[in-house]
Amino acid sequence: MSNIHSDKILILDFGSQYTQLIARRIREIGVYCELLPYDVSIHFIEKFKPNGIILSGGPDTVSQTGSARAPSIVFELGVPILGICYGMQTMAVQLGGDANSAEKAEFGFAQVRARNHSELLRDISDEINSAGHGLLDVWMSHGIEVTELPTD
């Protein structure tokens, strides 16, 4: 039997509504991960010794004064880093790149189908599709893009 703690992923949460889903998917493939707020202590990150780090999305915009940033140690550990939405933006900016408002924002209606319903999601739907699956109406919004990559 393998040790689930031999490969560890650290997810830093910037407030995305999907961060729990990301953690769940990683765990479902048998990889240990911990989900912590983006401002977790540097000491904890060093002690945890992740094999990889995911920077989640979130509602902030990197151009806002005082917007959240990843701890600098994240970029000094030499492990792979995946930035998703806001996580990608802050990674680009913190490493010397730039992110700005997109010429055309992606915004609009979408439908989500929850699979393997838990008690929490049972009987929750806005519509039933032709296959009998419940669909939830959601809005997606993405208006920032990385306009200059970091040099390294």
C-alpha positions as CSV (number, residue, x, y, z in Angstrom):
1,M,0.0,0.0,0.0
2,S,1.4,3.4,-1.0
3,N,1.8,6.3,1.4
4,I,-0.8,9.0,0.4
5,H,1.5,11.6,2.0
6,S,4.4,10.9,-0.3
7,D,3.0,13.4,-2.8
8,K,1.5,16.5,-1.3
9,I,-0.2,19.4,-3.0
10,L,-0.9,22.7,-1.2
11,I,-3.9,24.7,-2.5
12,L,-3.9,28.4,-1.5
13,D,-7.4,29.7,-1.5
14,F,-8.0,33.2,-2.8
15,G,-11.8,32.8,-2.4
16,S,-13.0,31.0,-5.5
17,Q,-16.3,29.2,-5.4
18,Y,-14.5,26.2,-7.0
19,T,-11.6,25.7,-4.7
20,Q,-13.3,22.9,-2.7
21,L,-14.0,21.1,-6.0
22,I,-10.3,21.4,-7.0
23,A,-9.3,19.8,-3.7
24,R,-11.8,17.1,-4.1
25,R,-10.6,16.2,-7.6
26,I,-7.0,16.0,-6.4
27,R,-8.0,13.7,-3.5
28,E,-10.1,11.5,-5.8
29,I,-6.9,10.6,-7.8
30,G,-5.2,9.6,-4.6
31,V,-3.0,12.6,-4.0
32,Y,-2.9,14.2,-0.5
33,C,-3.7,17.9,-0.5
34,E,-4.4,20.6,2.0
35,L,-6.6,23.6,1.3
36,L,-5.5,26.7,3.2
37,P,-6.1,30.5,3.0
38,Y,-3.7,32.4,0.7
39,D,-2.2,34.2,3.7
40,V,-1.1,31.0,5.5
41,S,2.2,31.4,7.4
42,I,5.5,31.0,5.6
43,H,6.5,28.6,8.4
44,F,3.6,26.3,7.7
45,I,4.4,26.2,3.9
46,E,8.1,25.3,4.7
47,K,7.0,22.6,7.2
48,F,4.4,21.1,4.8
49,K,7.0,20.7,2.0
50,P,4.5,20.5,-0.9
51,N,5.4,18.8,-4.1
52,G,3.3,21.2,-6.0
53,I,1.2,24.3,-5.3
54,I,-2.2,25.5,-6.7
55,L,-3.2,29.1,-6.5
56,S,-6.9,29.2,-6.7
57,G,-9.1,31.8,-8.4
58,G,-11.0,34.5,-6.5
59,P,-13.0,37.6,-6.7
60,D,-10.2,40.1,-6.5
61,T,-8.5,41.8,-9.4
62,V,-4.7,42.1,-9.3
63,S,-4.9,45.8,-10.4
64,Q,-6.8,46.6,-7.2
65,T,-4.7,48.3,-4.5
66,G,-4.2,45.9,-1.6
67,S,-5.4,42.8,-3.5
68,A,-4.3,39.5,-2.2
69,R,-0.9,38.1,-3.1
70,A,0.7,34.7,-2.7
71,P,3.4,34.4,0.0
72,S,6.8,35.0,-1.8
73,I,8.1,31.6,-0.5
74,V,5.7,29.9,-2.9
75,F,7.9,31.0,-5.8
76,E,11.2,30.1,-4.1
77,L,10.5,26.4,-3.3
78,G,11.3,25.1,-6.8
79,V,8.1,23.1,-7.1
80,P,5.5,23.3,-9.9
81,I,2.8,25.9,-9.5
82,L,-0.6,26.0,-11.1
83,G,-2.3,29.4,-11.1
84,I,-6.1,29.3,-11.9
85,C,-7.8,32.6,-12.8
86,Y,-6.8,35.0,-10.1
87,G,-4.0,32.7,-9.1
88,M,-2.5,32.9,-12.6
89,Q,-2.9,36.7,-12.5
90,T,-1.1,37.2,-9.2
91,M,1.6,34.7,-10.1
92,A,2.3,36.6,-13.3
93,V,2.4,40.0,-11.6
94,Q,4.4,38.8,-8.6
95,L,7.0,37.3,-10.9
96,G,7.4,40.5,-13.0
97,G,4.7,40.2,-15.6
98,D,1.5,42.2,-15.9
99,A,-2.3,41.6,-16.0
100,N,-4.9,44.0,-17.2
101,S,-8.5,44.3,-18.2
102,A,-9.3,42.2,-21.2
103,E,-10.5,43.9,-24.4
104,K,-13.5,41.6,-24.3
105,A,-14.6,40.1,-21.0
106,E,-16.1,36.6,-20.9
107,F,-19.3,37.0,-19.0
108,G,-22.6,35.2,-19.2
109,F,-25.0,32.6,-18.4
110,A,-24.0,28.9,-18.1
111,Q,-25.5,25.8,-16.7
112,V,-23.9,23.3,-14.4
113,R,-24.8,19.7,-13.8
114,A,-23.8,18.3,-10.5
115,R,-22.8,14.7,-10.7
116,N,-22.9,12.0,-7.9
117,H,-25.4,14.1,-5.9
118,S,-24.8,14.3,-2.2
119,E,-27.6,14.9,0.3
120,L,-26.7,18.6,0.0
121,L,-27.4,18.8,-3.7
122,R,-30.3,16.3,-3.9
123,D,-33.4,17.9,-5.5
124,I,-31.6,21.2,-6.2
125,S,-32.0,22.3,-9.8
126,D,-33.3,25.2,-11.8
127,E,-34.2,23.0,-14.8
128,I,-34.3,19.4,-15.8
129,N,-32.7,18.5,-19.2
130,S,-34.0,15.9,-21.7
131,A,-31.9,13.2,-20.0
132,G,-33.6,13.9,-16.7
133,H,-30.5,15.6,-15.1
134,G,-30.9,18.6,-12.8
135,L,-29.2,21.8,-14.0
136,L,-28.2,24.8,-12.0
137,D,-28.1,28.3,-13.6
138,V,-24.9,30.2,-12.9
139,W,-23.0,33.2,-14.1
140,M,-19.4,33.2,-15.1
141,S,-17.2,36.3,-15.3
142,H,-13.6,36.7,-16.4
143,G,-12.4,40.1,-17.4
144,I,-8.6,40.2,-16.6
145,E,-5.9,38.7,-18.8
146,V,-2.1,38.3,-18.4
147,T,-0.8,40.8,-20.9
148,E,3.0,40.4,-20.2
149,L,4.6,37.2,-19.1
150,P,7.4,37.2,-16.5
151,T,10.9,37.0,-18.0
152,D,11.7,33.8,-16.1
